[in-house]
Amino acid sequence: MKLPVFNELEKAETVLLAGAGGGFDIYSGIPLYCWLKSQGKKVHLASLTFTDLTACKGERPVPSLLKVMPDTWGPLLYFPELYLAQWMATRYEPAPVYAIERAGARPVAAAYQWLVEELKPDTLILIDGGTDSLMRGDEIGLGTPEEDMASLYAAHTVKDVARKLLICIGFGVDTFHGVCHAHFLENVAALIAEGGYLGTWSLMREMEEFQLYREACGYAQSRMSHHPSIVNTSILTATEGWYGDRHSTKRTHGSELFINPLMPLYWSFQLEHVARRNLYMDRIAETSTWQELSIAIGMFHARQTKLRPWTDLPV
């Protein structure tokens, strides 16, 4: 009954765990980080950030990458990577969280290439808070694909990594951004059929890893009270047993939420399979800025004549 994803992770010695986008995605990987550390693995953290890196002071190994330490100077109102580095120093040893610029595919790929050459991971895990990273381009709604797709492209194209995984958590949260979850499940089914699916498992509130995850999110939220993570707050709320239109942050007031027991599920995949199924990966390869990336994705989507229509789950 052992999931294939854990067979893969048993082989790992050095892991690069990277948040796909938005600064807070890496927080949804904290339970994985804590478990991997408990198994004696060496784990490095990276995060595609929403923070303006030009407003920060610190080591820049390449222009699109900032090495964030607990004492790094930056905009205190919104800097999830800084507060994660600070929390990590209280629980483990001081270690960097590498913040990747919110940019086009080429700068993000350059950051990944430096990370792989410098840290030499044998395993790369791309973590997505939400499930829109599985949208391949022919769905009626793609969610917020820019950061996720830049990260997916970079992780797919980087060389010299033995294992590459994509892991998602937060089923249902992307409805707010127009994702049809019937399409997510259809895409998962296609990945199962071609051997790219590695299994699904759930966070539980009794797990030590969940308690550390909750603690890390609370640390960040106490320092960025105006910018709590909707995704992570929803996952935490669901794991603690709430259901339905439950709001734990003022950011969601005025919208209808569906907090449910599927939100704490981790879905795991062979990253290469997900990247190969994406229909527009080649269209973003030469983008340099976030604006170019967004335009390339928008133009591809607008030109599709046979988008899969919205389908309600028949349950």
Secondary structure, DSSP 8 states (H G I E B T S, - for coil): ---HHHHHHHT-SEEEEEE-STTTGGGGGHHHHHHHHHTT-EEEEEEE--S-GGG-BSB-SSTTEEEE-TT-B--TTS-HHHHHHHHHHHHS----EEEE-S--HHHHHHHHHHHHHHH--SEEEEEEEBSGGG--S-BS---SHHHHHHHHHHHHH--S-SEEEEEEE-TTGGGGGT--HHHHHHHHHHHHHTT-EEEEEE--TTSHHHHHHHHHHHHHHHH-TT---HHHHHHHHHHTT--BS--SSGGGTTS---B-TTTTEEEEEEHHHHHHH-SSHHHHTT--SHHHHHHHHHHHHHT-SS-B-------
